Structures are given as C-alpha cells and as structure tokens.
Amino acid sequence: MRRIFPIAVLAVLAIRTAPAQAPALVWGPAPAIFPAGAKMAVLQGDPGKEALFTVRLDLPAGYTIAPHTHPTDEGITVIQGTFLLGMGDKLDAAHATKLPAGGFATIDANMHHYAIAQGHTIVQVHSMGPFVLEYVNPADDPTRKTKAGEGARR
C-alpha cells in the first residue's frame, strides 16, 4: 500500500502540472447585433442554442454597447484592458464601474446595462443560450439601422 500511494500522488501532480494545449482562438466579426468594430471568438458551446456558452469579445478603444438587456444572467471576465460597466437606461461613463484586467461581474437577467471599452479591451462572457441582446432604445440596435438604411436606398 505504501508503494501505491507515492505513485498515485506523482500521477496526480503530473496531471495538474502538465502544460495545457489550448487550441488557438478563431476570431471573426461579432454578430450584427453589436456595433461594428468588435470581434468575437467562441470558446465553448453555441451561443445560438439553449445551452451554456462562453465567448470572447475583442473591442477597440472607445467601443460602446448602448443600454441593453439579456433574458439570462451574464458573467463577464476582463481578459485585457479596462471595461466600464454601467447599470441603467442611459450610457454614462462617469457612473460606470471600472473593471481592470482580471475583473469579474455578474449581470442579472433583464437588468438594463451598458459597456465601454477603455483602451483595447478583451472580455470573456459566459451565459445560457440562446444569446439575445435587446437594446433599451430600439434606435441603438445596429440591425435596425442597417435595415432602415437599406430601405432608404431602394
């Protein structure tokens, strides 16, 4: 029995210290519901399905997401940069919480909130799908702006 225990401990230590071989992230444009300029990579799951998903958003300096809601709770982890996160119906950087790299926040379902990237920022978002983003002010929805612009050109 004494011989098995040290071997088992070494095996566990070897598993815990083995370097992780994470696949490279595949970045692409964020869905059209986001303002232009953001990139997104899916780490886990499918945001379009009714299951847990995790994505990363790569946001340029000054990027804003107008006040909006989601029907499910949302967890946000700041990977790089500074993310300003505010609650309410009006975008107001002065009243937003500043989350530096490593910062974490949870936003309850249906809570009105907004975000601002202070410098180049990458955030990780996890939630239950399907992913839905509804703007408090429908005029802020980039997909409506595109549709309105297409209609005006016809």
C-alpha positions as CSV (number, residue, x, y, z in Angstrom):
1,M,0.0,0.0,0.0
2,R,2.8,2.4,0.8
3,R,4.3,2.0,-2.7
4,I,1.0,2.7,-4.5
5,F,0.3,6.0,-2.6
6,P,3.5,7.8,-3.7
7,I,2.9,6.7,-7.3
8,A,-0.7,7.9,-7.2
9,V,0.5,11.3,-5.8
10,L,3.1,11.6,-8.5
11,A,0.5,10.8,-11.1
12,V,-1.9,13.5,-9.8
13,L,0.9,16.0,-9.7
14,A,1.9,15.2,-13.3
15,I,-1.7,15.7,-14.4
16,R,-2.0,19.0,-12.6
17,T,1.3,20.4,-13.8
18,A,1.0,19.3,-17.5
19,P,1.0,22.3,-19.8
20,A,-2.4,23.0,-21.3
21,Q,-2.6,22.6,-25.1
22,A,-5.4,25.1,-25.7
23,P,-6.5,25.4,-29.4
24,A,-5.9,28.8,-31.0
25,L,-8.9,31.1,-30.8
26,V,-10.7,31.7,-34.1
27,W,-11.7,35.4,-34.3
28,G,-14.3,36.7,-36.6
29,P,-16.7,39.7,-36.7
30,A,-19.1,39.9,-33.8
31,P,-22.8,39.3,-34.7
32,A,-24.6,42.2,-36.3
33,I,-26.5,43.0,-33.1
34,F,-23.2,44.5,-31.8
35,P,-22.0,47.9,-33.2
36,A,-19.4,47.4,-36.0
37,G,-15.8,47.0,-34.9
38,A,-16.0,44.2,-32.4
39,K,-14.5,40.7,-33.0
40,M,-15.8,37.5,-31.3
41,A,-14.4,34.0,-30.7
42,V,-16.4,31.1,-29.3
43,L,-14.7,29.2,-26.6
44,Q,-17.4,26.8,-25.5
45,G,-20.9,25.8,-26.8
46,D,-23.0,27.6,-29.3
47,P,-24.5,31.0,-28.4
48,G,-27.4,30.2,-30.7
49,K,-28.5,27.1,-28.8
50,E,-30.2,26.6,-25.5
51,A,-27.1,25.6,-23.5
52,L,-24.1,27.1,-21.7
53,F,-21.7,29.1,-23.9
54,T,-18.6,31.1,-23.4
55,V,-17.3,33.7,-25.9
56,R,-14.6,36.4,-26.0
57,L,-15.2,39.9,-27.4
58,D,-12.3,41.9,-28.7
59,L,-13.2,45.6,-28.5
60,P,-11.3,48.6,-29.9
61,A,-10.6,51.6,-27.7
62,G,-13.7,53.7,-27.1
63,Y,-16.1,50.9,-28.2
64,T,-19.6,51.3,-26.6
65,I,-22.5,49.0,-26.3
66,A,-25.6,51.1,-25.6
67,P,-28.0,50.2,-22.8
68,H,-29.5,46.8,-23.3
69,T,-30.8,43.6,-21.6
70,H,-30.5,39.8,-21.9
71,P,-33.1,37.3,-20.8
72,T,-30.5,35.3,-18.9
73,D,-27.8,36.1,-16.3
74,E,-24.4,37.1,-17.8
75,G,-20.9,36.6,-16.4
76,I,-18.1,38.9,-17.6
77,T,-14.4,38.5,-17.0
78,V,-12.0,41.1,-18.3
79,I,-9.1,39.4,-20.0
80,Q,-7.2,42.5,-21.2
81,G,-7.7,46.3,-20.9
82,T,-10.3,48.1,-18.9
83,F,-14.1,47.6,-19.2
84,L,-16.5,50.2,-17.9
85,L,-19.8,48.6,-17.0
86,G,-22.8,50.6,-16.0
87,M,-26.4,50.0,-15.0
88,G,-29.4,51.9,-16.2
89,D,-31.1,53.3,-19.3
90,K,-28.5,55.9,-20.3
91,L,-24.9,55.4,-21.2
92,D,-22.8,57.4,-18.6
93,A,-19.1,56.6,-18.3
94,A,-18.9,58.7,-15.1
95,H,-21.3,56.3,-13.3
96,A,-19.9,53.1,-14.7
97,T,-17.8,50.6,-12.6
98,K,-14.3,50.3,-13.9
99,L,-13.2,46.7,-14.3
100,P,-9.5,46.2,-14.9
101,A,-7.9,43.0,-16.4
102,G,-8.9,40.1,-14.1
103,G,-12.1,41.9,-13.1
104,F,-15.4,40.0,-12.9
105,A,-19.0,41.0,-12.9
106,T,-22.4,39.2,-13.0
107,I,-25.4,40.9,-14.5
108,D,-28.8,39.6,-13.6
109,A,-31.3,38.7,-16.4
110,N,-33.3,41.6,-17.7
111,M,-31.0,44.2,-16.0
112,H,-30.5,47.3,-18.1
113,H,-26.8,47.8,-18.6
114,Y,-24.2,49.3,-20.9
115,A,-20.5,48.9,-21.6
116,I,-17.5,51.0,-22.7
117,A,-14.0,49.7,-23.7
118,Q,-11.4,52.0,-22.2
119,G,-8.4,51.2,-24.5
120,H,-8.2,48.0,-26.5
121,T,-10.2,45.5,-24.3
122,I,-10.9,41.8,-24.4
123,V,-13.8,40.4,-22.3
124,Q,-15.0,36.9,-21.8
125,V,-18.7,36.4,-21.5
126,H,-20.5,33.2,-20.3
127,S,-24.2,32.7,-20.1
128,M,-27.0,30.3,-21.1
129,G,-28.1,30.5,-24.7
130,P,-29.6,31.2,-26.9
131,F,-27.9,34.6,-26.8
132,V,-30.3,37.5,-27.0
133,L,-29.4,41.2,-26.8
134,E,-32.3,43.7,-26.8
135,Y,-31.5,47.4,-26.8
136,V,-33.4,49.7,-24.3
137,N,-33.7,52.2,-27.1
138,P,-34.6,50.4,-30.3
139,A,-32.8,53.2,-32.3
140,D,-29.5,51.9,-30.8
141,D,-29.9,48.5,-32.5
142,P,-27.4,48.3,-35.3
143,T,-29.5,45.7,-37.2
144,R,-32.4,48.2,-37.3
145,K,-30.1,50.9,-38.6
146,T,-28.9,48.6,-41.4
147,K,-32.5,47.7,-42.3
148,A,-33.6,51.4,-42.3
149,G,-30.6,52.3,-44.5
150,E,-31.4,49.5,-47.0
151,G,-35.0,50.7,-47.2
152,A,-33.9,54.3,-47.8
153,R,-31.7,53.2,-50.7
154,R,-34.4,51.3,-52.5
